[in-house]
Amino acid sequence: MPTVVFYLLIIFAIFIALFVSSIVLIIIKKTKKIGFYTLLFTIIITPIAVLLVFMPRSYTPTYLELSLPDSTKTLRQKLDSAGLYFGSIATVTDMKLPRFANTFNSITPENALKMSDLMKKDRIGEYDFSQADSIVNTALSLGYRVRGHVLVWGHLSDKYKLPDLDEYLNKFPTNERKEILTKLMYKHIDTVLHHFRGKIKIWDVVNEPFDYSNNGNYFQSVYYRYLGEEYIYMAFKRAYAKDSTIKLYLNEQLGDYTGKNAQNLIILVKKMKEQGVPIHGVGIQSHILFHIPPIEELKAYITQITELGLEVEITELDARLRLFGTYKDPYMAQAQYYNEIIDICRNNPLCTGITFWGYTDKHCWIDRDMKYICPKPNEPYLFDAHLRPKPLYYILHKKLP
Ligand code: XIL
């Protein structure tokens, strides 16, 4: 359970207890006065307690004391030699920053390749590639690998309504909707893969097929509701038919590596392999938001996938600083956790890349999109808000030749 929700539940329980007691005290004539004071106290103290839960805490930036080893090589050169894709989401401006360019060798456009951003606003089925082209072309000209994210993602329509495919489908008779959605999905895959042919060589074909509640069920997305589980198979087959030269990934967010979703994801990819559905890899997003899954479990999970002959990439890594709040040096603890993830990947030949969902703590999607359930400090990235390197940067520089 998220820490914030836990604290809020406790506050709520205490509030109810105090509130009920004060009402009872007020009703009893003898204790009326004390009842009013208790009520007043409850009304004042509750919002203060709630504020305290959300109040940002900060930790000492111990990394300012760290120093780099003597080396003429940039981290990017070292990672290139190690044969590891090391990436971040990036805009055109980010990619040109020396800090960024000397660190990462791979980028993922954060939103520019999603249906939401490729389709013209409110004109489902019509495309505008200008934004995406400027990111992808700049990245390629600067020598970055580009991860394509993403062709089919239910949440984009169901949660973000970008675009709202249900609203679109509802304009058609019920018996036609399945076919219309199939055509739209196929057209999207064809158009996007055709456009980026030869440029983007790895794509998340389907993103987040499972439900967030970790019950092992598929997320009831618009695709699932009309096409069933089959939509996943259809998307991969179509992508392969359109461009058989690219790597096709299934990308998923897992809160742990032993729960129902993690298990069913393995069952799904096994089934895909058995049925000859073209799939080359599994992307483990790794937004570590509410609890830190044990590193050994990640290792075992990655092995389970690679034993099926599939590749793995960590595709959207961020582990919130607050989760390391009880450590003496949270920044170092966070870096060590990342370092272990990187080691697991380096030690498995089929684990080919690690991408963070950001590079500077100044721009963090969790601060923006999840502020109510993940209050600050989140600070999950390699550089702080002033672009100063954090501990992981030093650790990697030291250990990589
Ligand atoms: C997020 C972006 O970072 C946000 O800017 C946007 O508002 C919503 O999507 N899993 C994914 C990513 O696969 O595409 C999401 O990106 C984060 C969660």
Boltz pocket constraint, residues with backbone or C-beta under 6 A from the ligand:
constraints:
  - pocket:
      binder: B
      contacts: [[A, 110], [A, 111], [A, 207], [A, 253], [A, 285], [A, 287], [A, 316], [A, 365], [A, 369]]
      max_distance: 6.0
